[in-house]
Amino acid sequence: MAEERNNTRKCCNPNEARLLQCADLILPWLTPPDLANLSITCKSLCQLSHSITLRRSSDASRTFENFPVPFLNTLDPHPYAYFLYTPSILLPSSHLPRQPWGGPSVISPSPPSHLRHAESVSLVDELGHAVSGCDCNEACGDASLGCPCLGFDGLDDVDRECGPGCRCGPECGNRSSQKGVAVRVKIVRDRRKGWGLCADQFIPKGQFVFEYAGELLTTKEAQRRQLCYDELALHGRFSSALLVVREHLPSGKACLRLNIDATRIGNVARFVNHSCDGGNLSTKLVRSSGALFPRLCFFALKDIQEDEELTFSYGEIRKRPNGLPCYCNSPSCFGTLPSEDT
């Protein structure tokens, strides 16, 4: 094998030979077009590019998650979908960074260095006194112990967990949605839908599955991007992953709006398709003590079998007369995907 590798190196000129010495460090940073262009320069780089492609298609999560998330495609020559990975919501940057993917190292890459995670905050009560999270130990998950982070604050659609304001550690029983993707999943190519997410194991009803991660946008920026995405969708096969979530506040007179865009930077949740019958996943906002923003988390709405596609409802409103076609194939399918003003 070593002799064959030496023979392939002979086909390269001296500049290419020097590049091969550090190719394992350079190629994982390249986008698919750059990788394809480089692969045609010589046989050795073609072989290295092929190895990068195989490793990328074997794990979309770049080892950020607890389990590898493979791409499976037997329909066309697209082995994977290229995007930047983040396991949690981030504040956006003025320009899109690069992130290594598919290198031989088994060490997880760092998240984009100049993208900041949504900050934690220090809370105060009505008298201005500092309010932290709980002082519990690792038994916080036991409701009988009276952990204050287990309260709902009167919001039926919002859960609370321990967070950065608490003294308990990461093994706390009340942090179940903060440990990344909790089950094995796979990204599968469909002839009509494109990429979709499927269970790669049995998932019991009520199981936390993953959160929806991406860039946390202002409403103005979300509206600007949606206009661009709509224009792209008119000129070809393009599907955005911009999700708008509204949390109604206890007063009932206002709501907190979250705009999470996983189109360019996100996690596996960006591949979950819509189903007009509500799908097999439910969504819930989860607040962590000391965290500035809630997180949108997905839970199994029913028992989900291995190989079953994971879906949820994008909404009920359809404002666009010529909306994108829906291929959910459920008995209650409307024929078009939900759409509303961003």
N, C-alpha and C positions, 0 to 999 in steps of 0.2 A: 504493500500500500504506500509506503514511504517512497519507494522507487517510482511509482506511478505519479505521485505528487511532484517529485523532482522533475519528471519528464514534462508535466504540464506547465511547470514554471518556465521551462526553456522557451515556450512559445511567446512569453512576454518580453517586452523590451526592458532595459535596465530600470526605467522609471516605474514600470508596472511591477517589477520584482521588488522594488523598495516599498511600493504600496501594499503588496501582499504581506509584508512583515507586520503591518499594523491594521490589516483589513478587518480582522475580527473586532477591532475597536471602532473602526469607522463605519462599516456597513450597517450596524444596528441603528445608527442615527439617520439613515437615509429614508426618504419617502419611497413608496412603490415606483413612481416614474424614475426617480434618480437611481434606484436599485436596478431597474430594468435596463436603463441606459448604460450603467456600469457593467452589467453582466455580459454585454455583447462585445466588450473590449478584448477579452481573452478567455480562454477555457477555464483557467484557475478561478478568475473572478466570477465566472458563470456558475461554477460549482459552489463557491462560497455564498453567492446570492441565493442559490437554490436551498442551501442549508438554512439561511436566514428565513426564507419564506416558509419552510417546513416548521421551524420553531415558532414563528409568528402564528401560523394556523393552528398550532397545538395549544396555545394559551393566549387568549385575548387580554387577560388580566396582567400580563407581564410579571407574574408571581406576586402581585400585590394581594391577591385573595387567598383564602384558605385552601382552595382547590383550583386546579387548572381549568380553564374554560375554553374548550376546543371549538374551532370552526369545522363544520361538515358541509361539503358542497360536492354533489355528484352531477350537477346540472350544467355548469358553465365553467370557464377557466379563471374564475375569481376565487382564489384560495382563502382570502380573508378580507375584512373591511378595515381600512386604516383610520384610526382616530387616536387621540391622546387619552391616556387612562388616568383617572383619579378615583380613589375609593370613597371620597366624600365631596361635599359641595365646596366650591372655591370661588373667590372673588376674581373677576376677569382681569386680564392684562391688556395693554394697548397693542401688543403684537403676539402672534401665535408662536410659542416656543417649539423646540423639538424634544423628543424623548426617545431614548434607546429602546429597541424592541427586537428580540430575536437573536441576541448575542449568545455566545456559549456559556457566559457566566450564569450561575444559578442565584446570584444575589439580586434582590429586588432593586430596580432602579429607583431613584428619588423622584417624587412628584415634581412637576415643573417648578423650578427654583424661585421664580419671581411671581408665581401665583400664590396668593395667601389663602390659607384656610379661613373659613368664616370665623371671626374672632369670638372668644369668650368675653363675658362682661362681668363686672362687679355690681351686684344689685344692692339697693338700699330700701329700707322700709319708709313709712310715712314720716318718721321722726329723723330720717337721715342716717340711721344706724346701718352698718353693713349687714347684709343678709347673705349667708353662704348656703351651701347645700347641706346635706345631712352629715352627722358625725358618726354614722353607723360603721360597723365593720363589714366583713364580706358576707354577712347574712341579710343584707338589705332586701333581698328578694322575698323575705318572709313578711307578709303584710301584718302579721300579729305583733311584730316588734315595733310597729308605729313609725316606720321610715317616712318622713315628710315628703319625700320625692315620689311616693306612690299615689299621691292625690291627683285628681283630674281637674281641679279648679272649676268644676261645673261645666266643663266642655266635653260632651259625649264623644266627639270625633277627634280628641287630642289625648294622647298618652303622655305620661311623664316618666323619665328615667333619671338616675343619678348621672352626674356629668362633671365637668371641670371644676365646679364649685363645691364638690363633695370631697370628704376625706377618705372614702372607700377607694379601693384600687380597681384596676381593670378586670379583676376576677369577680367583682361584685355581681350578685345574681340579678340586679336591676339594671343591667347594661346589655341586655340580650341583642339589641339592634345596633350595637356599636362595634361589632367585631367582624364587619365585612359580610360578604356573601355567605349565607349559612348552609346552603345545600349545593349539591353538584348540578350544574346546568351546562347546556351546550348550545351553540349558535348554529342554526341549520338554515340552509338556503332553500327557499320555496320558489316554484316557477312563477307565481303571480305576486306573492307578497314581498319577495326579496328575502332579506335575512329575518329570522325570527328566533325566539328563545324557547328552548324546550327543557323539560326536566330530565336530568340524567340519573334520577333516583326517585323512589317514592317519597312524596312530601305530604305529611299528615295535615289535616285541617287545623288552622290556627297557627301554623309554624311561621315564624318570621323568615322571609326569604332574602331580601336585600333592600337597600334604600335607593332612591333615585339621585344619582350624583351628577354634577355638572357645574357650569358657571352660574353663579347667582347674579342676575342682572337687575338693573333698574327698569322700571316700566318703560321709560323712554327708549332705552337701549333694546329692550325686548320687542317693542313695536318697530323699531328701525330694522332689526334683524329679520323679523317676520315678513316685512315687505320684501327684503332681499330673498328670503327663502321661497316666498310665493312666486317671485319672478323666475327663480331657478326651476321650480317645479313645473312651470308652464313650458319650459324649453327642454325637458328631458326627465329621466327617471331620477328624481331627487326627493328625499323625504327628510324633513327636519326632525329634531328631537327636543323642541322647545315646549316645556310644560308650564302652564300657569296654574297655581294653586292659591285658593283664597281661604284664609282662616278667620272665621267670624269671631270677634272679640266678645267677652262676657256681657258687655253693655248692650249688644245687639244693634248698635248704631254705627259700627265701623267694622272693617275687616283688614287683616294683614295679607298683602298679596306677595306671593313668592313666584319669581320667574326663574326657572331652572333650565338652562340650555345645555343639553348633552350632545348637540350636533357635532361639535369639534372636540370637546373634552368631556368625557363622561365615564360611566362604568357599564356593566352588562345590562342594566335596566333599560338602556337606550334601545335595545333590540326587542323589547316587549311590544307585541302588536295589539291592535284594538279588536274587541269583539262586541258586537251589538247586543249580545245577551248578558253582558256584564263580565264575562270571562271567569277565570278561576282564581284570580288574585283580587284582594281588596286593598285599598290604600288607607293609611292613617298618618296624621301628623304626629311626630314624637318630639317632645321638648325635653332637653337635658338640662339639669340644674346648672346655671352659670353660663349656658350657651346663648348667644345672641339670637340665633335663628332656629326654628324647628326643622326637622328633617322629614321628608316624605318617605314613608316605609311601606313595603309590600308584604302582605301576609296571605297564606293559603286560605282561600274562601271555602274550600272543600278538600277532600282527599284528592291528591294529584298523582297520577300514575307515571311511571318512568316512560319517557319518550313523548309524553303529552305536551302540547305547546302551551306556554304560559301567556295568558292574555288578561287584559282588563279593559274597562270602558274608558275611552278618552273623553266622554261627555255625552250629552243628549242634544245639544244645540247644533243645528245645521243652517248657518246663515248664508253660505255660498251656494248659489243655484247650480253651479258646475263644480262641485267639490270633487276631491280625489275619490276614485272608486274604492269600495270596501270589498275585501275578499275573505271576510271572516267565515263565510259559509255556515253561519248559524241560522236556525229557522226564522229568527226575528231580524235578519240582516236588512238594513235600510238601503243598501246598495252604494252609499257614499259615506265617507268618513266624517265624523263630527268636525265642525268648524265654527268659530266665533271670533269676534274682534279681540285681538290681543290686548 
